[in-house]
Amino acid sequence: MNTPDEAHFGQDVYPETERTSLAAIFGFVLSLGGCLGGLTAILGVPLSIVGIVASSRSHGRVGGKGLGIAGLLVGLLMMALWGGCLGGSFFIGSMAMDRMIKPTSNALLSLDQDRLDAARDNFLPPASEVSDEEILAFRAAYRASLGAFQGGPTGLLEWVRMDEVEPLLGAAQGQQQTLPFKGVFENGPALIIVAFDQQFTGVVRITIIDLNGDEYTLPMPPGSDSQESQPDPTDTGSTDPDPADPEEEP
């Protein structure tokens, strides 16, 4: 007959009460919290793995393996979703930099150097089809307030930092197929809003807004002051009536 000690050899005579792995609990909570931003899931995944391993090796003393597995799956899903969103945002932002922001900056720099054709080459119609008179009037208009163009954002992080022109961002709201960014001029910053074509391939219109809220657009809208200020090529002289009318008697 086996003695009590022999009967329970290799087993706990007084088995411990099962407890749930804290790593599994925190891993699940942090993974679930990843739906709010994705960052907590980065911590939730390794903690869930620790909880799964601890539960498997505890010989039944530590529970929470199912919770750890759930935390692992949720965490990986959240990381995949947010990773895809961030990757997509980075891709679209890079395209915007290459096709909208950099060409506009190059155009304004060329314009300030009197390289009018080079400036137009950075745009698509109708902005690329403006006359020398119109593009020079556009330059004269924004220079009177802002001075010469100094540069625009050169990277994504620099692009999103628009605190100096934040009060002007309301002008871009509700406008479809437009992209705002901050431009730096001699006399301070300004908001630049570029309109692009439906294929997202280039800039068709550019609007500069200074801190006073004054707007300068190329191509200029019909009836703008800058257009009205241009001399009429058909005008050959004064429109005042001739004081010496030959039909009048002295």
C-alpha positions in Angstrom: 0.0 0.0 0.0 1.3 3.5 -0.9 1.9 5.9 1.9 0.3 9.3 1.7 3.7 10.8 0.8 4.2 8.2 -2.0 0.7 8.8 -3.4 1.3 12.5 -3.8 4.8 12.2 -5.1 5.5 14.9 -7.7 2.3 16.8 -6.8 1.5 19.7 -4.5 0.0 18.3 -1.3 -1.6 21.8 -0.8 -2.2 23.2 -4.3 -2.0 27.0 -4.6 -5.1 28.9 -5.6 -4.9 29.8 -9.3 -4.2 33.5 -10.0 -4.4 35.4 -13.3 -1.2 36.6 -14.8 -0.8 40.4 -14.4 1.2 40.5 -17.6 -1.7 39.0 -19.5 -4.1 41.4 -17.9 -2.0 44.5 -18.6 -1.2 43.2 -22.1 -4.8 42.9 -23.0 -5.7 46.3 -21.6 -2.9 48.0 -23.4 -3.6 46.2 -26.6 -7.2 47.2 -26.4 -6.2 50.7 -25.7 -4.3 50.7 -29.0 -7.6 51.5 -30.8 -7.2 55.1 -29.4 -3.8 55.7 -31.0 -1.9 52.5 -31.6 1.0 53.4 -29.3 -0.2 51.3 -26.3 -0.5 48.2 -28.5 3.3 48.3 -28.9 3.6 47.6 -25.1 0.5 45.3 -25.0 1.9 42.7 -27.5 5.1 41.8 -25.5 3.2 41.8 -22.2 0.6 39.5 -23.7 3.4 37.1 -24.8 4.9 37.2 -21.3 1.4 36.3 -19.9 1.0 33.4 -22.3 4.4 32.0 -21.4 3.9 32.4 -17.7 0.6 30.7 -17.8 1.9 27.8 -19.9 4.8 27.1 -17.5 3.0 27.4 -14.2 1.4 23.9 -14.2 -2.0 25.4 -13.6 -1.0 27.8 -10.8 -1.2 30.9 -13.0 -4.1 31.5 -15.4 -4.8 34.1 -18.0 -3.5 32.3 -21.1 -6.7 33.0 -23.0 -6.5 36.6 -22.0 -2.9 36.8 -23.1 -3.8 35.3 -26.5 -6.6 37.8 -26.9 -4.3 40.6 -26.0 -1.7 39.4 -28.5 -4.2 39.2 -31.3 -5.9 42.5 -30.6 -2.5 44.2 -30.2 -1.2 42.9 -33.5 -4.4 44.0 -35.2 -4.2 47.5 -33.8 -0.5 47.8 -34.8 -1.4 46.6 -38.3 -4.2 49.1 -38.7 -2.4 52.1 -37.3 0.8 51.1 -39.2 -1.2 51.1 -42.4 -2.8 54.4 -41.6 0.6 56.0 -40.8 2.2 54.4 -43.9 -0.6 55.7 -46.1 -0.4 59.2 -44.6 3.3 59.3 -45.1 2.9 58.2 -48.7 0.3 60.8 -49.5 2.3 63.5 -47.6 5.4 62.7 -49.6 3.4 63.0 -52.9 2.0 66.3 -51.8 5.5 67.6 -51.0 6.8 66.5 -54.4 3.9 67.5 -56.6 2.4 70.6 -54.8 4.7 72.2 -52.2 8.1 72.0 -53.8 7.0 73.0 -57.3 5.2 76.0 -55.8 8.2 77.0 -53.8 10.4 76.7 -56.9 8.0 78.8 -58.9 8.0 81.6 -56.4 11.8 81.6 -56.1 12.1 81.6 -59.9 9.5 84.5 -60.1 11.6 86.6 -57.7 14.6 86.0 -59.9 12.7 87.3 -63.0 12.7 83.8 -64.5 9.1 83.9 -65.6 9.1 80.9 -67.9 10.8 78.7 -65.2 8.1 79.8 -62.8 5.3 78.8 -65.1 6.9 75.5 -65.8 6.1 74.4 -62.2 2.4 74.8 -62.8 -0.4 73.2 -64.8 -3.1 75.1 -66.8 -4.5 77.6 -66.1 -1.7 78.8 -63.9 1.0 77.8 -66.4 -0.8 79.9 -69.2 -0.8 83.3 -67.5 0.8 86.2 -69.4 4.0 88.0 -68.4 1.9 91.0 -67.4 -0.4 88.9 -65.1 2.4 87.0 -63.4 4.4 90.2 -62.8 1.3 91.9 -61.4 0.8 89.0 -59.1 4.4 89.3 -57.9 4.1 93.0 -57.4 0.9 92.6 -55.3 2.3 90.1 -52.8 5.7 91.8 -52.6 4.1 95.1 -51.6 2.9 93.4 -48.4 5.3 90.5 -47.8 8.5 91.2 -49.7 10.4 88.5 -51.7 9.7 84.8 -51.1 12.2 83.1 -48.9 11.1 79.4 -49.0 8.5 76.8 -48.0 8.6 73.6 -46.0 11.2 71.1 -47.0 9.8 68.1 -45.0 6.6 66.6 -43.6 7.4 67.7 -40.0 8.1 71.2 -41.1 4.9 71.3 -43.2 2.6 70.4 -40.3 4.0 73.2 -38.1 1.8 76.1 -39.2 1.1 77.7 -35.8 2.2 81.2 -37.1 -0.5 81.1 -39.8 -3.1 79.1 -38.0 -5.6 82.0 -37.8 -5.6 82.1 -41.6 -6.4 78.4 -42.1 -10.2 79.1 -42.1 -9.7 80.4 -45.6 -8.9 76.9 -46.8 -11.9 75.2 -45.1 -14.6 74.1 -47.5 -12.3 74.4 -50.6 -12.0 71.1 -52.5 -8.8 69.9 -54.0 -6.6 72.5 -52.2 -3.6 72.2 -50.0 -2.4 74.8 -47.5 1.2 75.3 -46.2 3.2 78.1 -44.7 5.5 80.2 -46.8 8.3 82.4 -45.4 8.7 85.9 -46.9 11.0 88.8 -46.2 8.4 90.5 -44.0 7.1 87.4 -42.3 5.1 84.3 -42.8 2.0 83.9 -45.0 -0.4 81.1 -45.8 -0.1 79.6 -49.3 -3.1 77.6 -50.6 -2.5 75.7 -53.8 -5.3 74.1 -55.9 -4.5 70.9 -57.7 -6.1 69.0 -60.6 -8.3 66.0 -60.2 -5.5 63.5 -60.9 -3.4 65.1 -58.0 -0.5 65.7 -60.5 0.2 69.4 -60.2 -0.8 72.9 -59.2 -3.4 74.8 -61.2 -3.9 77.8 -58.9 -2.0 79.5 -56.1 -3.3 81.9 -53.4 -1.1 83.8 -50.9 -2.7 85.2 -47.8 -0.8 87.6 -45.6 -1.4 88.0 -41.9 -3.7 90.9 -42.6 -6.0 88.6 -44.5 -5.2 90.1 -47.9 -5.2 87.5 -50.7 -3.1 87.4 -53.9 -4.1 84.8 -56.5 -2.6 83.5 -59.7 -4.4 83.2 -62.1 -6.0 86.4 -60.9 -9.8 86.3 -60.6 -11.8 88.4 -63.0 -12.2 92.0 -61.9 -9.3 92.0 -59.4 -7.5 95.2 -58.6 -4.3 93.8 -60.0 -5.9 93.1 -63.4 -7.6 96.5 -63.4 -4.3 98.2 -62.7 -2.7 96.8 -65.9 -2.6 99.2 -68.9 -5.0 98.6 -71.6 -3.0 97.8 -74.8 -5.9 99.4 -76.9 -5.8 102.6 -75.0 -4.0 105.2 -77.1 -4.5 108.3 -75.0 -6.6 110.2 -72.6 -10.4 109.6 -72.5 -11.1 113.2 -71.5 -13.2 115.1 -74.0 -11.3 117.4 -76.3 -11.7 120.9 -75.0 -11.3 122.3 -78.4 -14.3 120.9 -80.3 -14.2 122.2 -83.9 -17.9 122.2 -84.1 -18.4 124.6 -81.2 -18.6 128.3 -82.0 -16.3 130.4 -79.9 
